[in-house]
Amino acid sequence: MPNTRILWLIWLGLALAATAVLSTALTSSPAMFQSGELTDGHHQFGVSCSACHTEPFGGGPVIEKACRDCHQADLAHADDSHPDRKFTDPRNASLLERIDARKCVTCHTEHRPDRTHGAGVTIPKNFCIECHSDVGSERPSHQGASFKTCAGSGCHNFHDNRALYEAFLERHMDQPPLLDSPFRLPRGDYHAEAPLTASDADGESLDDSRVLDEWALSAHARGDVNCRDCHAPAGEWTDRVEKNVCAECHEQEMDGFIKGRHGMRAAVADHTLLVADARLPMKSEAVGRRPGCNQCHSDHDYDTRRAAATSCLECHDDEHSRNWRDSPHGQLWQSELDGRAPKGSGVACATCHMPRQEHRGTVTVEHNQNAFLRPVETMGREVCMQCHGLPFSLDSLADDELLKNNFQGPPGVRVESFDWVRERLDRSD
Amino acid sequence: MGGIMRTLVFFLLAVILPVGCGGGSSNDAGVKHQQITDALFSVMEADRQVYADLIVHRLENEEGVIKTSEHWRDDKALILPAEMFRYGAERVSESDAAVSYALISPWPINSQNNARTDVEKVGIKALAENPDTPYYATETLAGQHYFTALYPDRAVSQACIQCHNDHRDSPRDDFELDEVMGAIVIRLPLEKWGGRRSVRLE
């Protein structure tokens, strides 16, 4: 009997120890409990299962709500071509029996890397056939085309067709590769009535003259933002400035940063992603860094030109990034920095990936570097078309080799959509 | 004897009384569904005509201050009357209102707006033959029962026929004013409107 008691005690001890270990692991390393790897878009949320699984055992409705809480606003902004309200009419019941397009998870299922392809889609690529099997009768140009090619580059996107709808293609199909009058939004800059100078600085740690000089030449000084505005917003001085202080004035930029790949982990954790955990190739010397305001914008001069390219290349080590300096875009940027080209003529990383946007007369920089990559044709419309014609832009974005070498040469791919539009126009004439 | 009496009383209470009080099929409840859809159609038709005449036709064709465009967002234009109708229908579908409605046509610009269900196909033919008589029916879609009404969608404004006649994807280019271009379909889910047995079509 004593032996049985000892065995029971040992068993209880092991069970309690296992529970403690697993509980700790659940909070510190939840990824080990995942049924499959997360998509590139969500892997940063892997530190917190509750980012999507907001209720235990909540099932599909809970996941659907999590999808919409994050993505609904972006879909509305993109003028979603297939919002769920298009499918809720009961007359669509027969279509919904084939594919339930009302639900995000019908097409996007996480933890299934074995069947995940572009844009996190986990159903076969020919899903359009479920509702559009008769497209060949309306569009002779589509006869014989595989339904796997619907969402090919320059054709269609299930959600965002702002750069792809027929009238848009028609309107811009005769544009040349390089526009006669490229248009670039001017930099937004605020000048206070009485900009601050070095003698106005109200900081506590002013021994470093470099810091003082950098600040005095910065947009902060021009905009009447003094030392204590960032270092002592609540009264007590701190050398380290938290990013929520930046957000007090730069709310739009912070909002975009948190939505993009640079900052999205901060939405579910206390900090942004460690560069070492990124899925894109990164420089070995950068692996210990975390993206943040001061990582890209240095501490006091907040040099946006440095943030536009140099900062990016301190971390990113993929082919596209490595090839930028030698590319036509990179050469233009260097010419602008050297004063050999007009201001605003250069093309840095941020020019395309974090472009300036204008809303009701105010110019800001989009800090969600992913905003124009889903789909990539959106970049064609919002960015490339500032300098290039639409056909050239879509051809270039559809050329994988050109993307890798950072546009060093003409596109080797031709998007047929424009030819099909011309054929329809000729027929209707 | 006592058992027979109990059975008789039970029969009276459970069967005769509810039927007598209107729990089964009745003229009043059946006419109610048609009255509801008739009233809804009146509102829809009036709203769209006001928009087509007083907003679109006036500002675009008479005053020339703004255009309508299918791609109104990019063109910074007014939405088309048909779009105004569809967006309203989509918004209703997002609410808890126990009604859905749609605009369909045998000559749609977008083939997704052709008649789809059996009732729609029969109804749209009936309207073509008798455009002044709405078509009423019941149907079952995905296990849900509906009272369905189809009303003629007439070309009430120059804006309507001009757009459809000029559109590259329109199967017809000869619509005339007041011609029936399609149908407005209104559906009431019967589980929220008295149940399947409450419908009596006239």
Contacts between the chains, C-beta under 8 A, distances in Angstrom:
chain1	res1	chain2	res2	distance
A	79	B	73	6.3
A	83	B	90	7.6
A	85	B	90	4.2
A	85	B	91	7.5
A	85	B	93	5.3
A	85	B	94	5.2
A	86	B	90	6.7
A	88	B	93	4.3
A	88	B	94	7.2
A	88	B	100	7.6
A	89	B	89	7.2
A	89	B	93	5.9
A	89	B	100	5.2
A	89	B	102	5.5
A	90	B	100	5.8
A	90	B	141	4.7
A	90	B	142	7.0
A	90	B	144	6.4
A	90	B	146	6.3
A	90	B	187	5.8
A	90	B	189	7.5
A	91	B	100	7.9
A	91	B	102	6.0
A	91	B	116	5.3
A	91	B	117	5.7
A	91	B	120	6.8
A	91	B	141	7.1
A	91	B	185	7.0
A	91	B	187	7.7
A	92	B	116	7.7
A	93	B	141	4.1
A	93	B	142	3.7
A	93	B	144	7.8
A	94	B	116	7.1
A	94	B	117	7.6
A	94	B	141	7.7
A	96	B	142	7.0
A	97	B	142	7.0
A	131	B	112	7.4
A	134	B	111	6.7
A	138	B	111	5.8
A	138	B	169	7.6
A	162	B	74	7.9
A	165	B	71	7.1
A	167	B	70	7.3
A	167	B	71	5.4
A	168	B	71	7.4
A	168	B	74	7.0
A	424	B	168	6.9
A	428	B	168	5.2
